[in-house]
């Protein structure tokens, strides 16, 4: 388990979750990432560390 947020963009839907009380300071950056994902399906920022796939145990 880690303390990073989860950011998902799929088709015309995006979601960001896991922010605690200090998460508001990331809102503009996360909003930009989500809007890029929703509009074009990609973005210029590597957000792989925020994927929900990191919780999948591949043992």
CNS distance restraints for C-alpha pairs under 8 A (distance, minus, plus):
assign (resid   1 and name CA) (resid  55 and name CA) 7.62 0.50 0.50
assign (resid   4 and name CA) (resid  18 and name CA) 7.34 0.50 0.50
assign (resid   4 and name CA) (resid  49 and name CA) 7.87 0.50 0.50
assign (resid   4 and name CA) (resid  50 and name CA) 6.42 0.50 0.50
assign (resid   5 and name CA) (resid  16 and name CA) 7.10 0.50 0.50
assign (resid   5 and name CA) (resid  17 and name CA) 5.85 0.50 0.50
assign (resid   5 and name CA) (resid  18 and name CA) 4.75 0.50 0.50
assign (resid   5 and name CA) (resid  19 and name CA) 6.16 0.50 0.50
assign (resid   5 and name CA) (resid  50 and name CA) 5.81 0.50 0.50
assign (resid   6 and name CA) (resid  15 and name CA) 7.86 0.50 0.50
assign (resid   6 and name CA) (resid  16 and name CA) 5.57 0.50 0.50
assign (resid   6 and name CA) (resid  17 and name CA) 5.29 0.50 0.50
assign (resid   6 and name CA) (resid  18 and name CA) 6.26 0.50 0.50
assign (resid   6 and name CA) (resid  50 and name CA) 4.83 0.50 0.50
assign (resid   6 and name CA) (resid  51 and name CA) 5.72 0.50 0.50
assign (resid   6 and name CA) (resid  52 and name CA) 5.87 0.50 0.50
assign (resid   7 and name CA) (resid  14 and name CA) 7.58 0.50 0.50
assign (resid   7 and name CA) (resid  15 and name CA) 5.79 0.50 0.50
assign (resid   7 and name CA) (resid  16 and name CA) 4.45 0.50 0.50
assign (resid   7 and name CA) (resid  17 and name CA) 6.70 0.50 0.50
assign (resid   7 and name CA) (resid  34 and name CA) 7.81 0.50 0.50
assign (resid   7 and name CA) (resid  47 and name CA) 7.62 0.50 0.50
assign (resid   7 and name CA) (resid  50 and name CA) 5.55 0.50 0.50
assign (resid   7 and name CA) (resid  51 and name CA) 5.98 0.50 0.50
assign (resid   7 and name CA) (resid  52 and name CA) 7.44 0.50 0.50
assign (resid   8 and name CA) (resid  14 and name CA) 5.55 0.50 0.50
assign (resid   8 and name CA) (resid  15 and name CA) 5.18 0.50 0.50
assign (resid   8 and name CA) (resid  16 and name CA) 6.42 0.50 0.50
assign (resid   8 and name CA) (resid  34 and name CA) 7.85 0.50 0.50
assign (resid   8 and name CA) (resid  51 and name CA) 6.68 0.50 0.50
assign (resid   8 and name CA) (resid  52 and name CA) 7.53 0.50 0.50
assign (resid   9 and name CA) (resid  13 and name CA) 5.96 0.50 0.50
assign (resid   9 and name CA) (resid  14 and name CA) 4.22 0.50 0.50
assign (resid   9 and name CA) (resid  15 and name CA) 6.44 0.50 0.50
assign (resid   9 and name CA) (resid  34 and name CA) 6.51 0.50 0.50
assign (resid   9 and name CA) (resid  37 and name CA) 5.45 0.50 0.50
assign (resid   9 and name CA) (resid  38 and name CA) 6.25 0.50 0.50
assign (resid   9 and name CA) (resid  41 and name CA) 7.37 0.50 0.50
assign (resid  10 and name CA) (resid  14 and name CA) 6.16 0.50 0.50
assign (resid  10 and name CA) (resid  37 and name CA) 7.47 0.50 0.50
assign (resid  10 and name CA) (resid  38 and name CA) 7.00 0.50 0.50
assign (resid  10 and name CA) (resid  41 and name CA) 7.44 0.50 0.50
assign (resid  11 and name CA) (resid  37 and name CA) 7.97 0.50 0.50
assign (resid  11 and name CA) (resid  38 and name CA) 6.09 0.50 0.50
assign (resid  11 and name CA) (resid  41 and name CA) 6.90 0.50 0.50
assign (resid  12 and name CA) (resid  38 and name CA) 5.04 0.50 0.50
assign (resid  12 and name CA) (resid  39 and name CA) 7.27 0.50 0.50
assign (resid  13 and name CA) (resid  38 and name CA) 6.06 0.50 0.50
assign (resid  14 and name CA) (resid  34 and name CA) 5.81 0.50 0.50
assign (resid  14 and name CA) (resid  35 and name CA) 7.89 0.50 0.50
assign (resid  14 and name CA) (resid  37 and name CA) 7.32 0.50 0.50
assign (resid  14 and name CA) (resid  38 and name CA) 6.39 0.50 0.50
assign (resid  15 and name CA) (resid  34 and name CA) 7.33 0.50 0.50
assign (resid  16 and name CA) (resid  30 and name CA) 7.52 0.50 0.50
assign (resid  16 and name CA) (resid  34 and name CA) 7.95 0.50 0.50
assign (resid  19 and name CA) (resid  23 and name CA) 4.72 0.50 0.50
assign (resid  19 and name CA) (resid  24 and name CA) 7.78 0.50 0.50
assign (resid  23 and name CA) (resid  27 and name CA) 6.97 0.50 0.50
assign (resid  26 and name CA) (resid  30 and name CA) 6.04 0.50 0.50
assign (resid  27 and name CA) (resid  31 and name CA) 5.80 0.50 0.50
assign (resid  28 and name CA) (resid  32 and name CA) 6.24 0.50 0.50
assign (resid  29 and name CA) (resid  33 and name CA) 6.29 0.50 0.50
assign (resid  30 and name CA) (resid  34 and name CA) 6.07 0.50 0.50
assign (resid  31 and name CA) (resid  35 and name CA) 6.07 0.50 0.50
assign (resid  32 and name CA) (resid  36 and name CA) 6.15 0.50 0.50
assign (resid  33 and name CA) (resid  37 and name CA) 6.21 0.50 0.50
assign (resid  33 and name CA) (resid  43 and name CA) 6.49 0.50 0.50
assign (resid  33 and name CA) (resid  45 and name CA) 7.50 0.50 0.50
assign (resid  34 and name CA) (resid  38 and name CA) 6.11 0.50 0.50
assign (resid  35 and name CA) (resid  39 and name CA) 5.95 0.50 0.50
assign (resid  36 and name CA) (resid  40 and name CA) 5.71 0.50 0.50
assign (resid  36 and name CA) (resid  41 and name CA) 6.67 0.50 0.50
assign (resid  36 and name CA) (resid  42 and name CA) 6.15 0.50 0.50
assign (resid  36 and name CA) (resid  43 and name CA) 5.49 0.50 0.50
assign (resid  37 and name CA) (resid  41 and name CA) 4.26 0.50 0.50
assign (resid  37 and name CA) (resid  42 and name CA) 4.87 0.50 0.50
assign (resid  37 and name CA) (resid  43 and name CA) 6.10 0.50 0.50
assign (resid  38 and name CA) (resid  42 and name CA) 7.99 0.50 0.50
assign (resid  47 and name CA) (resid  51 and name CA) 7.03 0.50 0.50
assign (resid  49 and name CA) (resid  54 and name CA) 7.43 0.50 0.50
assign (resid  50 and name CA) (resid  54 and name CA) 7.82 0.50 0.50
assign (resid  52 and name CA) (resid  56 and name CA) 7.87 0.50 0.50
